[in-house]
Amino acid sequence: MKKLLAPASVRGVDFATSPLLASRTPNWRSRFIVAAVGLGFAGLLGRAAYIQLIGTQFFQMQGEKRYAHTLEMPATRGRILDRNQQLLATSVPVPSIWAIPKEFQATPEQRAKLIKLLGLSAKDFDAKLASGSQNFAWIRRQAEPALWAQVKALGIKGLYEDREYRRRYPEGESAAHVVGFTNLDDQGQEGIELAFQKELQGKKGARGVVKDRLGRVIEDLGTGVEPADGRDITLAIDAKVQFFAYQKVREAVAQHRAKAGSVVVLDTQTGEILALANYPSYDPGARAGLNGEQLRNRALTDIFEPGSTMKPFVVAQALESGRVKPESMINSTPGSMVVGGFAIKDAHPYGGLTTQGVIQKSSNIGTVRMAMMMPPQELWEVYSKVGYGQKPQINFPGAVTGRLRPHKSWRPIEQATMAYGYGLSASLLQIARAYTTFARDGEVIPVSMLRQEQPASGIRVFSPETAREIRKMLQMAAGPGGTGPLAQTIGYSVGGKSGTAHKQEGHGYASNKYRSWFVGMAPITQPRIVVGVMVDEPSNGVYFGGAVAAPVFGQVVQQTLRMMNVAPDLDVTPQVMAKALPAAPESF
């Protein structure tokens, strides 16, 4: 074997004399490298200690966000029921359509069909996709189940369904101003839905889950918190009475080409509001294109000068104080009088009238003569006690106070005009409640939107004897020779007072715009209900309250008492004959 020899070029190299290898490395460099490596390890150890010992909770939470999620479990909103447990509002589950925009994939044909089903333009659809994040965007909330079924059948990737609750209102527009409505997030916006939002909404639950990258739930975490459903609210409203009252005021508005109308029905034993109806109205479940005229709960929010409905309170105080008796003669000659330089007139010159006749004929002059017998404070106290100038104490949004100025500021002419209902203002509910004073033998009672099991406790205003005398006068006013014979109904005795007033516009009164109303009670001997009717701006040539509002009063009274199983207290024949009698003109 030949011996292998290194090439001559290699054999001649002397490594010991190489300038590169022979150079001496400085000590600081090696130390620097060792120190840098040591610092690197120390930093890694410190970061590991921070993550494992100090910042453990933070990093665990960040990790859980990638896979652990908390799902809200919505509570079912409480129902709204009438006094007989009939549904006025309830919640039903409906599908809501949402998308993951980054996963959304659709062919042009699928996209066109989807947009058509949703009733959107291509621009609006793109805006919805871009309205959320890349992982979530609402497409249609609270859709109809049939719509989701059609959308799902398209097979578009990235579209999903969630379950939400939508409110249903079985009574529709007849009870709209009572129940109100909620928004898409189930928050009450009007009526009982708003007034009892806290009780109705309940408390949401929560459920911990693990989701995969596609958002699918693959595992539960823990037991979670069960939702607490909202509480049911039982109202004093009777759905049948409510519907009938709404139907009749709607017909009156159409017949007289009026702007609007309202009806209030009160139970005189409990103070319960059996009906509170307004027209125009709206469907709480379909609110597209609503306007303020439809939303206004006029029976509570609209205030107006009560007109002749104030006269019974003046006469009652004159009787109570002993200044007059029912048969006392009141001078109303010659049909006009001057107070503070202003003329006050009656519709016709009546000459002398008894106290009873003042109410029956609705005499301004007779009422003013009795009012001027009293100091302003005495009259103000009567008005205040029966609720004028005070906000109704009901748990319901929108109830207004009205206006009753302090008696110290009254001039003689103001005291005179307030006696027949000008110079103060009130809502229809306030006027109807004030009339419970006569229905309850001199006690004014609180009113309630909620079902009451016990009789209401009232505040004494007049003696029982005075209240009964006024009821007799109200019966005369609603009978032959009075201003409201069209209020008569078959089988039941009624009593009440009509009112008519020019509408205020700015600082004056419109010459051709009126409000007409009628407020009364039945049966007159032992009143079971008080009914108030108001029709705003009748424009077909008839505007007196006795002709416009009184017939609605009679129809509502008759139907309500029948539904309440109140026995008739009169024969049929006399009431049918009274229907044919014309109403006497009112002074206003």
C-alpha positions in Angstrom: 0.0 0.0 0.0 1.3 3.4 -1.0 1.6 6.0 1.6 -0.6 9.0 1.1 1.2 12.2 1.2 -0.3 15.7 1.7 0.0 18.2 -1.2 3.0 20.4 -1.1 0.9 23.5 -0.7 -0.6 22.2 2.5 2.6 20.7 3.9 4.2 24.1 3.7 1.7 26.0 5.9 2.7 26.8 9.5 -0.4 27.4 11.4 1.4 28.8 14.4 2.6 31.7 12.3 -0.8 32.5 10.7 -1.6 36.2 11.4 -5.3 35.5 12.0 -4.8 32.6 14.3 -1.9 34.1 16.0 -3.9 37.3 17.0 -5.0 37.4 20.6 -8.8 37.7 21.4 -9.6 40.4 24.0 -11.0 39.1 27.3 -13.9 41.7 27.3 -15.4 40.2 24.2 -15.7 36.7 25.6 -17.1 38.1 28.8 -19.6 40.2 26.9 -20.8 37.2 24.9 -21.2 35.2 28.1 -23.0 38.1 29.8 -25.3 38.6 26.9 -26.2 34.9 26.9 -26.8 35.0 30.6 -29.0 38.1 30.4 -31.0 36.4 27.6 -31.6 33.4 29.8 -32.5 35.6 32.8 -35.0 37.5 30.7 -36.6 34.3 29.5 -36.7 33.0 33.1 -38.3 36.4 34.3 -40.9 36.3 31.5 -41.7 32.7 32.3 -42.0 33.6 36.0 -44.3 36.6 35.2 -46.5 34.5 33.0 -46.7 31.6 35.4 -46.8 33.4 38.7 -47.8 37.1 38.4 -49.8 37.5 35.2 -51.4 34.1 35.3 -55.0 35.3 35.4 -54.6 37.7 32.5 -53.1 35.2 30.2 -55.6 32.5 31.1 -58.4 35.0 30.3 -56.8 35.7 26.9 -56.5 32.1 26.2 -60.1 31.4 27.2 -61.3 34.2 24.8 -60.1 32.1 22.0 -62.3 29.2 22.8 -64.6 30.0 25.8 -67.7 32.1 25.4 -70.6 33.2 27.5 -74.0 32.9 25.8 -76.8 35.1 27.1 -80.0 33.2 27.9 -82.8 35.7 27.4 -85.6 35.9 29.9 -89.2 35.7 28.6 -90.9 39.0 29.0 -94.0 38.9 31.2 -97.4 39.0 29.8 -99.9 41.8 30.0 -103.4 40.6 30.9 -106.8 42.2 31.2 -108.9 41.8 34.3 -110.3 38.5 33.0 -106.9 37.1 32.1 -107.3 37.7 28.4 -104.0 38.4 26.7 -103.2 42.0 25.8 -99.4 41.4 25.1 -97.2 38.3 25.1 -93.8 37.2 23.7 -93.3 34.6 21.1 -89.9 33.2 19.8 -89.0 34.2 16.3 -85.8 33.8 14.2 -83.3 36.5 13.7 -80.9 36.3 10.8 -77.2 37.1 11.2 -74.0 36.6 9.2 -70.3 36.1 9.6 -69.1 38.6 6.9 -65.7 37.0 6.4 -67.3 33.7 5.7 -70.2 34.9 3.6 -70.2 33.3 0.2 -73.0 33.4 -2.3 -73.3 33.1 -6.1 -74.7 36.0 -7.9 -78.0 34.1 -8.3 -78.1 33.3 -4.6 -77.3 36.8 -3.6 -80.1 38.2 -5.9 -82.7 35.9 -4.4 -81.6 36.7 -0.8 -81.8 40.4 -1.4 -85.3 40.0 -3.0 -86.5 37.9 0.0 -85.3 40.5 2.5 -86.9 43.3 0.5 -83.6 45.3 0.4 -81.6 47.0 -2.3 -78.1 45.7 -3.0 -76.6 48.8 -1.4 -78.6 48.3 1.8 -77.7 44.7 2.0 -74.0 45.5 1.7 -74.4 48.1 4.4 -75.9 45.5 6.7 -72.9 43.1 6.1 -70.5 46.0 6.9 -72.5 47.2 9.9 -70.9 44.8 12.4 -67.5 43.1 12.7 -65.9 40.5 10.5 -67.4 37.9 12.8 -70.9 39.2 13.3 -73.5 41.4 11.5 -77.3 41.5 11.9 -79.2 40.9 8.6 -82.8 40.8 9.8 -83.9 40.8 13.4 -87.2 39.2 14.5 -88.1 37.8 11.1 -91.0 35.7 10.3 -90.3 31.9 10.5 -91.4 31.5 6.8 -88.8 34.0 5.7 -86.0 32.2 7.6 -87.1 28.9 6.0 -86.8 30.5 2.5 -83.4 32.1 3.3 -82.1 28.8 4.7 -83.2 26.9 1.6 -80.8 29.1 -0.5 -77.9 27.3 1.1 -75.7 30.4 1.4 -72.6 30.0 3.5 -72.1 32.3 6.4 -75.8 32.9 7.2 -77.1 31.8 10.6 -80.2 32.0 12.7 -80.6 33.0 16.4 -83.8 33.0 18.5 -85.2 36.2 19.9 -88.6 37.1 21.3 -91.1 39.4 19.6 -94.2 41.0 21.3 -97.6 40.1 20.0 -100.6 42.3 20.8 -103.9 40.3 20.2 -106.2 43.3 20.8 -104.4 45.4 18.1 -105.2 49.1 17.8 -108.1 49.0 20.3 -105.8 48.7 23.3 -102.7 50.2 21.8 -102.6 53.3 24.0 -103.0 51.1 27.1 -100.4 48.4 26.5 -97.9 50.5 24.4 -95.1 48.6 22.7 -91.4 47.6 23.0 -88.4 48.1 20.7 -86.3 45.4 19.1 -84.3 45.0 22.3 -87.5 44.3 24.3 -87.4 47.6 26.1 -90.8 49.2 26.8 -91.4 52.4 24.9 -95.0 53.4 25.6 -97.9 52.5 27.9 -97.8 49.7 30.3 -94.8 48.2 28.5 -92.8 51.3 29.6 -94.5 51.9 33.0 -93.7 48.3 34.2 -90.5 47.7 32.2 -88.6 46.5 35.3 -91.3 44.0 36.3 -91.9 42.7 32.8 -88.4 42.3 31.5 -87.1 39.7 34.1 -83.4 38.9 34.3 -81.2 37.3 31.7 -79.3 34.1 32.3 -75.8 33.0 31.2 -74.3 29.8 29.9 -70.5 29.2 29.5 -69.6 27.2 26.3 -66.6 26.2 24.2 -66.8 27.1 20.5 -64.8 25.9 17.6 -63.3 28.2 15.0 -66.6 28.1 13.1 -68.5 29.3 16.1 -70.2 26.0 16.8 -70.8 25.1 20.4 -69.0 21.9 21.2 -69.0 21.8 25.0 -70.7 23.4 28.0 -68.6 25.0 30.8 -70.1 24.8 34.3 -73.8 24.9 35.1 -74.5 28.6 34.2 -77.3 30.9 35.5 -80.9 30.2 34.5 -82.9 33.2 33.3 -85.7 34.6 35.5 -88.8 35.3 33.4 -90.6 38.6 33.8 -93.7 39.0 35.9 -97.2 39.1 34.4 -99.1 42.3 34.9 -102.9 42.1 35.3 -104.7 45.3 34.4 -108.0 46.7 35.4 -108.9 47.0 31.7 -111.7 44.8 30.4 -110.7 43.9 26.9 -114.4 43.6 25.7 -115.3 47.0 27.2 -112.1 48.5 25.8 -112.9 47.2 22.3 -116.5 48.4 22.3 -115.5 51.9 23.6 -112.9 52.1 20.9 -115.3 51.0 18.2 -117.9 53.6 19.2 -115.5 56.6 19.5 -114.0 55.6 16.1 -117.5 55.6 14.6 -118.3 59.0 16.1 -115.1 60.5 14.8 -116.0 59.3 11.3 -119.6 60.3 11.5 -118.8 63.9 12.6 -115.7 64.2 10.5 -113.8 65.0 13.7 -110.1 65.1 14.3 -110.0 62.6 17.2 -111.9 61.2 20.1 -111.5 59.5 23.5 -113.5 57.4 26.0 -112.8 56.7 29.7 -114.8 54.1 31.7 -114.3 54.0 35.5 -115.6 51.5 38.0 -117.1 53.5 40.9 -116.5 50.8 43.5 -112.8 50.2 43.0 -111.6 53.2 40.9 -110.4 50.7 38.2 -110.1 52.1 34.7 -112.2 49.6 32.7 -111.5 51.3 29.3 -109.2 54.0 28.0 -109.7 54.3 24.3 -108.4 56.8 21.8 -108.8 57.3 18.0 -106.7 57.7 15.9 -104.8 54.6 17.0 -102.2 52.2 15.7 -101.2 48.6 15.6 -98.5 48.0 18.3 -97.2 45.0 16.3 -96.8 46.9 13.0 -95.5 50.4 13.7 -94.1 51.4 10.3 -95.0 55.0 9.4 -96.4 56.0 12.8 -96.9 59.7 13.6 -97.5 61.7 16.7 -101.3 61.9 16.1 -101.6 58.2 16.3 -99.3 57.8 19.4 -101.0 60.4 21.5 -102.9 59.0 24.5 -105.4 61.8 24.3 -107.5 60.8 27.3 -104.4 61.5 29.5 -102.2 63.9 27.6 -104.7 66.3 26.0 -105.9 69.1 28.3 -108.8 71.4 27.6 -111.2 73.7 29.3 -113.9 71.6 30.9 -116.7 73.9 30.0 -120.2 73.1 31.4 -119.0 69.9 33.2 -117.7 72.3 36.0 -121.2 73.6 36.8 -122.3 70.7 39.0 -119.3 71.4 41.4 -120.3 75.0 41.8 -123.9 74.1 42.5 -122.9 71.3 44.9 -120.8 73.7 47.0 -123.7 76.2 47.0 -126.0 73.4 48.3 -123.4 72.2 50.8 -122.8 75.6 52.3 -126.6 76.2 52.6 -126.6 79.2 50.3 -129.2 77.6 48.1 -131.7 74.7 48.1 -132.6 72.5 45.1 -135.9 74.5 44.7 -134.3 78.0 45.2 -135.0 80.4 42.4 -131.9 81.8 40.7 -132.3 85.0 38.6 -131.0 84.5 35.1 -132.9 87.4 33.6 -132.5 88.8 30.9 -130.2 86.1 29.6 -127.0 88.1 30.1 -125.0 89.7 32.9 -121.8 91.8 33.1 -118.9 90.9 35.4 -115.8 93.0 35.5 -116.8 94.7 32.2 -117.3 91.4 30.4 -120.7 90.1 29.2 -121.8 86.5 30.2 -124.6 85.0 28.2 -126.9 82.0 28.1 -127.9 80.2 24.9 -131.4 81.5 25.5 -132.9 83.9 28.1 -134.5 81.6 30.7 -135.8 84.1 33.2 -135.9 82.5 36.6 -134.6 79.0 37.1 -134.5 76.8 40.1 -131.1 75.4 41.2 -132.1 72.2 39.5 -133.0 74.1 36.4 -129.6 75.7 36.2 -128.0 72.3 35.7 -130.8 71.0 33.5 -130.6 73.9 31.1 -126.8 74.4 31.6 -127.3 78.1 32.5 -124.0 80.1 32.6 -125.7 83.0 34.4 -127.3 80.9 37.1 -124.0 79.1 37.8 -122.1 82.4 37.9 -124.6 83.9 40.4 -124.0 81.0 42.7 -120.2 81.1 42.2 -120.0 84.8 43.0 -121.7 84.1 46.4 -118.5 82.4 47.5 -115.0 83.7 48.2 -112.4 82.5 45.6 -110.6 80.3 48.1 -113.7 78.3 48.8 -114.3 77.5 45.1 -110.6 76.8 44.5 -110.6 74.3 47.4 -113.5 72.4 45.9 -111.8 72.2 42.4 -108.6 71.2 44.0 -110.1 68.4 46.2 -111.8 66.7 43.2 -108.4 66.6 41.4 -108.2 69.7 39.1 -104.7 71.1 38.9 -103.2 67.8 40.2 -101.5 65.1 38.4 -103.4 61.8 38.4 -101.7 59.3 40.7 -101.6 56.4 38.3 -98.5 54.4 37.3 -98.8 55.3 33.7 -96.6 57.6 31.4 -98.0 60.8 29.9 -100.6 61.7 32.5 -100.7 65.5 32.7 -101.5 67.9 35.6 -103.7 70.4 33.8 -104.0 74.0 35.0 -105.7 75.6 38.1 -104.2 78.9 39.1 -104.0 79.9 42.7 -107.1 81.6 44.0 -105.2 84.7 45.2 -104.7 85.7 41.5 -108.3 85.3 40.5 -110.1 88.4 39.2 -113.9 88.5 39.4 -114.3 87.8 35.8 -112.0 84.8 36.1 -114.0 83.4 39.1 -117.1 83.8 37.0 -115.7 82.0 33.9 -114.2 79.2 35.9 -117.6 78.5 37.2 -118.7 77.3 33.8 -115.3 75.8 32.8 -113.2 78.5 31.2 -109.8 79.6 32.6 -108.7 76.2 33.8 -107.9 73.0 32.0 -108.0 69.2 32.6 -107.7 65.9 30.8 -110.7 63.7 30.2 -109.4 61.2 32.8 -109.3 64.0 35.4 -112.9 65.1 34.6 -114.2 61.5 34.8 -112.4 61.0 38.1 -113.9 64.2 39.5 -117.4 62.9 38.7 -116.8 59.9 41.0 -117.5 62.5 43.8 -121.2 62.4 42.8 -121.2 58.7 42.0 -119.7 57.8 45.4 -122.0 59.9 47.6 -119.6 62.8 48.0 -116.2 61.0 48.0 -113.6 61.4 45.2 -111.7 58.1 44.7 -108.2 57.3 43.3 -108.1 55.6 39.9 -106.0 52.7 38.9 -104.7 51.0 35.7 -104.1 47.7 37.7 -106.7 45.2 38.9 -107.9 46.1 42.4 -109.5 43.5 44.7 -110.8 45.8 47.4 -113.1 48.8 47.2 -111.4 52.2 46.9 -111.1 54.5 49.8 -112.1 58.1 48.9 -111.7 61.6 50.2 -114.8 63.4 51.4 -115.7 66.5 49.4 -119.5 66.8 49.8 -122.1 65.2 52.1 -124.0 62.2 50.7 -127.2 64.3 50.6 -125.6 66.9 48.4 -124.1 64.3 46.1 -127.6 62.6 45.7 -129.2 66.0 44.9 -126.6 66.6 42.2 -127.2 63.1 40.7 -130.9 64.0 40.4 -130.0 67.2 38.6 -127.6 65.3 36.3 -130.5 62.9 35.5 -132.6 65.9 34.6 -129.8 67.2 32.4 -129.7 63.9 30.5 -133.4 63.6 30.2 -136.3 65.4 28.4 -135.7 69.2 28.5 -132.1 68.8 29.3 -129.0 69.3 27.2 -128.2 65.5 26.8 -131.3 63.4 26.2 -129.3 61.4 23.6 -127.3 60.0 26.5 -130.3 57.9 27.5 -129.9 54.1 27.2 -132.3 51.2 27.2 -133.0 49.7 30.7 -130.6 51.9 32.7 -131.1 55.3 34.3 -128.3 57.7 33.5 -127.2 61.2 34.5 -124.5 63.4 33.2 -123.4 66.7 31.9 -122.5 67.8 28.4 -119.9 70.3 27.5 -118.9 72.3 24.4 -116.1 74.7 24.1 -114.2 76.7 21.5 -110.7 75.4 21.0 -107.9 77.6 22.1 -105.4 78.8 19.5 -102.6 80.9 20.7 -103.9 83.5 23.0 -107.5 83.3 21.8 -110.2 81.0 20.6 -110.9 79.5 17.2 -114.3 80.6 16.0 -115.1 77.4 14.1 -113.2 74.7 16.1 -114.8 73.0 19.1 -114.4 70.2 21.6 -117.5 68.3 22.5 -117.8 65.9 25.5 -120.2 64.3 27.9 -119.4 62.9 31.4 -121.9 61.0 33.5 -122.8 57.8 35.4 -125.2 54.9 35.6 -127.4 53.6 37.0 -128.2 56.9 38.6 -129.6 55.7 41.9 -126.5 53.5 42.7 -123.9 54.4 40.1 -121.7 51.5 39.0 -119.6 53.3 36.3 -118.6 56.8 35.3 -118.1 57.3 31.6 -116.4 60.3 29.9 -116.5 60.9 26.1 -114.6 63.6 24.2 -114.7 64.3 20.5 -112.2 66.8 19.1 -113.1 69.2 16.3 -116.4 67.8 14.9 -116.8 69.5 11.5 -120.0 68.3 9.9 -122.1 71.2 11.3 -123.0 69.5 14.6 -120.8 70.3 17.6 -122.8 70.4 20.8 -121.6 67.8 23.4 -125.2 66.7 23.8 -125.5 65.8 20.1 -121.9 64.5 19.4 -120.6 62.9 22.6 -123.8 62.0 24.5 -124.9 59.2 22.0 -121.4 57.5 22.5 -121.9 57.7 26.2 -125.3 56.0 26.1 -124.0 53.2 23.9 -120.9 52.6 26.0 -122.9 52.7 29.3 -125.5 50.1 28.0 -122.9 47.7 26.7 -120.6 48.0 29.8 -123.3 47.5 32.4 -124.5 44.4 30.5 -121.0 43.0 30.5 -120.8 43.6 34.2 -124.1 41.8 34.8 -125.7 44.9 36.3 -129.4 44.5 36.5 -131.5 47.1 34.6 -133.3 49.6 36.8 -135.8 51.0 34.3 -138.5 49.9 31.9 -137.6 50.0 28.3 -140.4 52.2 26.9 -139.7 55.5 28.6 -136.0 55.3 27.4 -136.9 54.6 23.8 -139.3 57.6 23.8 -136.5 59.8 25.2 -134.3 59.0 22.3 -136.6 60.9 20.0 -136.5 64.1 22.0 -134.2 66.9 20.8 -131.4 68.2 23.0 -131.6 71.7 24.5 -128.9 74.0 23.3 -125.9 74.5 25.6 -124.5 77.7 26.9 -120.8 77.9 26.5 
